[in-house]
């Protein structure tokens, strides 16, 4: 299957990770195809996506940043409220983010962000729709992907960027176990779990709810998270489940389930003079979904490697999911290009299995530490916001409001500064903030004052202790 063709990547999934990778591969001159099972690349799905400065920096390299900024307004204020509507925190967090990183935090509809990535492609020719993968056949010299329309695609590697319910991941597990029985065990498959369900969607803008607001409302066992943009209000209601569910035994929810859940929440205040019912009853779309979370221990096998939600899935409270998929795509693109350009045949080289495995393992090792931190931090923020127990409620209502805007921005900067850029595309007129990205220094940068470090360390220890206590209780129930 190798022939006299150039090295070729088969990307499965034209979501955020897949389109970021296609943008990166095109700018590296690496041949590839992107297979999307839906009829269209851009379609209504989910609600909003937040783009942190590390994501904006990469978008700038890809020529997509202005496309994304053109469909959203700047975020201004973050508000936290108790269940009775009392404001406990008013934060200018978004201004602090700009001070640290130069780039602003973007908040836009998910499909508009996908559109920006798609429209920013140098060529749309590699993207093929209505191409669902039915099988992957590996050989010594390459891989063939079979599609449900009867056609196939040949290449050197397959990148599974097809979401949390990844079919590529399932095929990779099956193939790994067929070669080495039980190499992918139950623990690996059960790494993906759900402890929350979520009412998610968007409505038109609501009178009395200004643009550029992020609002968090704490309740016992659930929380509201809302973002306002011109003509749109995005909403998430995170609801704690009595039982932790593990892949593949996740609940399935209907429209009736969503209506029933929403009916319990209609009269709760989410802003001054605004209750959730004002938003839900005017919704453009809304659904009840699982909030999956988990990080795989095995990111690759054979000629298959996973990307984005297929391998690292977080609760969305911190909005690092899409950004992490982009960082992972950039990391993989950098490593593939480095290998090819340093080979005698350049982009027409065909690394063998051992070389590919080394690339994939390096990719996993580079990304594993950042995504583990994000996973821990995102889960913590979800539980604190929903006041999951008395300790988390104390943190939400009594501890976190004591933190300054600068401290909160520093907590997020700890992750943002570890963002990944393409090492073969120049950054033109990149804005600068007080916190340097690690790859601009070649090492982790120091940016916290002694007072901030004291607060950060103290809060981290408390958060870690609480999360470990809850985790131990969950394990005891398995």
C-alpha positions in Angstrom: 0.0 0.0 0.0 3.0 2.3 0.1 3.8 2.7 -3.6 5.6 5.8 -4.7 3.3 8.2 -2.9 4.3 10.8 -0.3 3.8 10.2 3.4 0.1 10.4 4.0 -2.0 11.0 7.1 -5.6 9.9 7.4 -7.5 12.1 9.9 -10.8 10.8 11.1 -13.1 13.6 12.3 -13.4 17.2 11.1 -14.0 18.7 14.4 -11.8 21.2 16.3 -8.8 18.7 16.6 -9.1 17.4 13.1 -9.4 20.8 11.4 -6.6 22.2 13.4 -4.4 19.3 12.4 -5.4 19.7 8.7 -4.5 23.4 8.9 -1.1 22.5 10.5 -0.4 19.6 8.0 -1.2 21.8 5.0 1.3 24.4 6.2 3.9 21.7 6.6 3.2 20.3 3.1 2.2 16.9 4.5 -0.3 15.0 2.4 -3.5 14.0 4.2 -7.2 13.5 4.0 -9.8 14.4 6.6 -12.8 12.0 6.8 -16.0 13.4 8.3 -19.1 11.2 8.8 -21.6 14.0 8.8 -23.0 15.5 5.6 -21.5 18.9 6.5 -18.5 20.0 8.4 -20.3 23.0 10.0 -23.5 22.1 11.7 -25.4 23.1 14.9 -24.0 21.2 17.8 -23.5 22.0 21.5 -23.3 25.6 22.6 -20.2 27.7 23.0 -16.4 27.2 23.1 -13.9 29.3 25.0 -10.6 30.0 23.4 -7.7 30.8 25.8 -4.7 32.8 24.7 -2.7 29.6 23.9 -5.4 28.7 21.4 -5.5 32.3 20.0 -1.7 32.2 19.4 -2.0 29.0 17.4 -5.0 30.4 15.5 -2.8 33.4 14.6 -0.3 31.0 13.1 -3.0 29.3 11.1 -4.5 32.5 9.8 -7.8 31.8 11.6 -7.7 34.2 14.5 -9.4 37.1 12.8 -12.1 34.8 11.5 -12.9 33.7 15.1 -12.7 37.2 16.5 -15.0 38.5 13.9 -18.0 36.5 15.2 -17.7 37.3 18.9 -17.5 40.3 21.3 -15.0 40.7 24.1 -15.8 39.1 27.4 -15.9 41.7 30.2 -17.0 40.5 33.6 -17.3 37.2 35.6 -20.0 36.9 38.2 -20.5 34.3 40.9 -23.8 34.0 42.8 -25.3 31.9 45.6 -28.5 30.0 45.0 -30.7 32.9 46.1 -29.1 35.2 43.5 -26.7 37.0 45.8 -23.5 38.2 44.1 -20.4 36.9 45.9 -17.8 37.7 43.3 -17.5 40.3 40.6 -14.3 39.7 38.6 -12.4 41.4 35.8 -10.7 38.1 35.1 -10.7 38.7 31.4 -8.7 41.9 31.6 -6.2 40.1 33.8 -5.9 37.4 31.1 -5.0 40.0 28.5 -2.4 41.5 30.8 -0.7 38.2 31.2 -0.8 36.8 27.7 -1.5 39.6 25.3 -4.3 37.7 23.7 -7.9 38.0 24.9 -10.2 35.2 25.9 -12.6 34.4 23.0 -16.1 33.1 23.6 -18.1 32.1 20.5 -20.6 29.5 19.3 -19.0 26.1 18.7 -20.2 25.8 15.1 -18.8 29.3 14.3 -15.4 28.3 15.6 -15.5 25.2 13.5 -16.4 27.4 10.6 -13.4 29.6 11.3 -11.1 26.6 11.3 -12.7 25.3 8.1 -12.7 28.6 6.2 -9.1 29.2 7.2 -7.9 26.0 5.5 -5.5 26.8 2.6 -7.4 24.2 0.7 -10.6 22.4 1.5 -9.8 19.6 -0.9 -8.5 17.2 1.8 -11.8 17.3 3.7 -14.4 14.7 2.7 -17.8 14.5 4.2 -20.3 11.5 4.5 -17.3 9.2 5.1 -17.9 7.0 8.1 -15.1 4.6 8.9 -16.1 0.9 9.1 -12.6 -0.7 9.4 -8.9 -0.1 9.5 -6.5 -2.5 7.9 -2.9 -2.2 8.9 0.1 -3.7 7.1 3.9 -3.6 7.3 4.0 -0.7 4.8 0.8 1.3 5.6 -2.8 1.4 6.5 -6.1 1.3 4.6 -9.3 2.8 6.0 -12.6 1.3 4.7 -15.6 3.6 4.5 -19.3 3.0 4.6 -19.8 4.3 1.1 -17.7 1.4 -0.3 -14.5 3.4 -0.9 -11.2 3.4 0.9 -8.3 5.6 1.8 -4.7 4.5 1.9 -2.0 6.2 4.0 0.8 5.7 6.5 -1.0 6.5 9.8 -4.6 7.1 11.1 -5.3 9.9 13.5 -8.5 9.3 15.5 -10.0 12.8 16.2 -13.6 11.6 16.1 -14.7 12.7 19.5 -15.5 11.1 22.9 -17.4 8.2 21.3 -14.5 7.6 18.9 -14.9 4.6 16.6 -11.2 4.8 15.8 -10.4 4.3 19.5 -12.7 1.2 19.6 -11.0 -0.2 16.5 -7.5 0.5 18.0 -8.5 -1.4 21.2 -9.8 -4.4 19.2 -6.7 -4.6 17.0 -4.3 -4.2 20.0 -6.1 -7.0 21.9 -6.0 -9.2 18.8 -2.3 -8.9 18.6 -1.6 -9.0 22.4 -4.7 -10.3 24.3 -5.7 -8.1 27.2 -3.1 -5.4 26.3 -6.1 -3.0 26.5 -7.8 -4.0 29.7 -11.0 -3.1 31.5 -9.3 -0.3 33.5 -8.2 1.4 30.3 -11.7 1.2 28.8 -13.3 2.4 32.0 -11.0 5.5 32.2 -13.9 7.4 30.6 -16.7 8.1 33.1 -19.5 10.5 33.8 -20.5 12.0 37.1 -22.6 14.8 35.8 -25.3 15.4 33.2 -25.9 18.8 31.7 -28.6 20.9 30.1 -26.8 22.7 27.4 -27.8 25.0 24.6 -28.3 28.6 23.5 -31.1 31.2 23.3 -31.4 34.7 21.9 -30.0 37.5 24.0 -32.1 38.2 27.1 -33.2 41.7 28.1 -31.4 42.8 31.2 -28.5 40.3 30.7 -25.6 42.4 29.2 -23.2 41.2 26.6 -19.8 39.9 27.7 -20.9 38.3 31.0 -19.8 35.0 32.4 -22.2 34.0 35.2 -21.8 31.1 37.6 -24.6 30.3 40.1 -23.9 27.8 42.9 -26.6 25.4 44.1 -26.4 22.2 46.2 -25.7 19.5 43.7 -25.9 21.6 40.5 -24.7 24.8 39.0 -25.5 27.3 36.2 -22.9 28.5 33.8 -23.9 31.2 31.3 -22.1 33.3 28.7 -23.6 36.3 26.9 -22.7 37.4 23.4 -24.4 39.7 21.0 -27.8 38.1 20.1 -26.9 34.9 22.0 -26.9 33.5 25.5 -25.2 30.2 26.0 -26.2 28.1 29.0 -24.9 25.0 30.8 -26.6 23.4 33.9 -24.3 20.9 35.5 -26.2 18.3 37.5 -24.5 15.8 39.8 -25.5 12.2 39.4 -26.2 9.8 42.2 -24.1 7.2 40.4 -20.8 7.3 38.5 -21.2 5.7 35.1 -18.3 4.1 33.2 -17.8 3.6 29.5 -19.8 2.2 27.6 -22.7 2.2 30.1 -23.6 5.8 29.9 -27.2 7.0 30.3 -29.1 8.1 27.2 -31.4 11.1 27.5 -34.4 12.1 25.4 -36.1 15.5 24.7 -38.6 14.6 27.4 -35.8 14.0 29.9 -34.5 17.5 29.1 -37.9 19.1 29.5 -38.4 17.3 32.8 -35.0 18.4 34.2 -35.5 22.0 33.0 -38.9 22.2 34.6 -37.3 21.9 38.0 -35.1 24.8 37.4 -37.2 27.4 35.7 -37.6 29.8 38.6 -34.0 29.9 39.8 -32.3 33.3 39.3 -29.3 33.5 37.0 -28.9 37.3 36.8 -30.6 40.4 38.1 -34.2 40.1 37.1 -33.6 37.0 35.0 -34.5 33.4 35.9 -33.5 30.3 34.0 -37.0 29.9 32.6 -36.5 33.2 30.6 -33.6 31.5 28.8 -34.9 27.9 28.5 -38.3 28.9 27.1 -36.7 31.0 24.4 -34.0 28.5 23.5 -32.9 28.1 19.9 -31.7 24.6 20.9 -31.2 22.7 24.1 -30.5 19.1 25.1 -29.6 17.0 28.1 -26.2 15.3 27.7 -23.6 13.3 29.6 -20.5 15.2 30.8 -17.8 12.6 30.1 -14.3 12.9 31.6 -11.2 10.8 31.5 -7.7 10.5 30.1 -6.6 7.4 28.3 -3.4 5.6 29.4 -2.8 4.3 25.8 -2.8 6.9 23.1 -1.6 4.8 20.2 -1.2 1.3 18.9 0.3 0.2 15.6 -0.3 2.9 13.0 -3.2 4.4 14.9 -2.9 7.4 17.2 -5.7 9.3 19.1 -6.3 13.1 19.4 -8.6 15.4 21.3 -11.7 14.1 23.1 -11.0 10.7 21.8 -8.0 10.5 24.3 -8.4 13.3 26.8 -11.9 14.5 27.7 -12.6 17.1 30.4 -15.6 18.6 32.1 -16.2 22.0 30.3 -16.2 24.4 33.2 -12.7 25.6 32.5 -13.1 25.6 28.7 -9.8 23.8 28.1 -11.2 20.9 26.0 -11.0 22.5 22.6 -7.7 24.3 23.4 -6.2 21.0 24.5 -7.2 19.4 21.2 -5.5 22.2 19.3 -2.4 21.9 21.4 -2.3 18.1 20.8 -2.8 18.6 17.1 0.1 21.1 17.0 2.3 18.8 18.9 1.7 15.9 16.6 2.2 18.0 13.5 5.5 19.3 14.8 6.8 15.8 15.5 5.7 14.4 12.2 7.2 17.2 10.2 10.5 17.0 12.2 10.8 13.3 11.4 10.0 13.7 7.7 12.2 16.8 6.9 15.1 15.1 8.6 14.7 11.9 6.6 16.6 11.4 3.3 13.4 11.3 1.2 11.8 14.2 3.1 8.0 14.4 2.8 8.1 11.2 0.7 9.7 9.2 3.5 7.7 6.3 5.0 8.9 5.7 8.6 8.6 2.1 9.7 6.5 0.9 12.6 9.2 1.4 15.3 9.8 4.9 14.1 6.1 5.8 14.1 5.7 4.3 17.6 8.6 6.5 18.8 6.8 9.6 17.3 3.5 8.6 18.9 5.1 7.9 22.3 6.9 11.3 22.2 3.6 12.9 21.4 1.9 11.2 24.3 4.7 12.1 26.8 4.7 15.7 25.8 1.0 16.1 26.2 0.3 13.8 29.1 1.4 16.1 31.9 -0.6 19.2 30.7 -3.8 17.2 30.1 -3.6 15.5 33.5 -3.4 18.9 35.2 -6.3 20.2 33.1 -8.3 17.0 33.9 -7.8 17.5 37.6 -8.5 21.2 37.6 -11.6 21.0 35.4 -13.1 18.2 37.5 -12.4 20.2 40.7 -14.1 23.4 39.2 -17.1 21.4 38.2 -17.5 19.9 41.7 -16.9 23.2 43.5 -19.3 25.1 41.3 -22.0 22.5 42.0 -21.2 22.4 45.7 -21.1 18.6 45.4 -20.6 18.2 49.2 -20.1 20.4 52.2 -16.3 20.8 51.6 -16.8 21.9 48.0 -19.5 24.2 49.0 -17.3 25.9 51.6 -14.6 26.3 48.9 -17.2 27.9 46.5 -18.9 30.2 48.9 -16.1 31.0 51.5 -12.7 30.3 50.0 -12.7 31.1 46.3 -14.3 34.6 46.8 -11.2 35.6 48.8 -9.0 35.1 45.8 -8.1 38.2 43.9 -8.6 38.5 40.1 -4.8 38.4 39.7 -4.6 35.1 41.7 -7.3 33.5 39.6 -5.7 34.6 36.4 -2.4 33.2 37.6 -4.1 29.8 38.3 -5.2 29.7 34.7 -1.9 31.1 33.4 -0.2 28.0 34.9 -1.8 26.0 32.1 -2.1 28.7 29.3 1.7 29.3 29.3 2.3 25.7 28.4 0.4 26.1 25.1 1.9 24.7 21.9 2.7 26.6 18.7 3.9 25.3 15.4 7.6 25.3 15.3 7.7 25.8 11.5 5.3 28.8 11.1 6.3 32.3 12.1 4.3 34.3 14.6 3.8 37.7 13.1 3.2 40.7 15.4 2.3 38.5 18.3 1.1 40.5 21.3 3.1 40.2 24.5 1.9 40.0 28.1 3.6 39.7 31.5 3.7 35.9 31.3 5.9 34.3 28.6 4.9 31.1 27.0 7.2 28.3 28.0 8.2 27.5 24.4 9.3 31.2 24.0 11.8 30.6 26.8 12.7 27.0 26.2 11.7 26.3 29.8 8.9 26.8 32.2 8.6 30.5 33.0 8.3 32.0 36.5 5.6 34.5 36.9 4.0 34.4 40.3 4.8 36.7 43.2 5.5 35.2 46.6 2.1 36.2 47.9 0.4 34.7 44.8 2.5 31.5 45.1 1.5 31.2 48.7 -2.2 31.4 47.9 -1.9 29.2 44.9 0.0 26.5 46.8 -2.4 26.6 49.8 -5.5 26.4 47.6 -3.9 23.6 45.5 -3.2 21.6 48.6 -6.7 22.0 49.9 -8.2 21.2 46.5 -6.0 18.2 46.1 -6.9 16.9 49.6 -10.6 17.3 49.0 -10.5 15.7 45.6 -8.5 12.8 46.8 -10.9 12.2 49.7 -13.9 12.1 47.2 -11.9 9.9 44.8 -11.2 7.4 47.5 -14.8 7.2 48.4 -15.7 6.6 44.7 -13.1 3.8 44.5 -14.5 2.2 47.6 -17.9 2.0 45.9 -16.6 0.2 42.8 
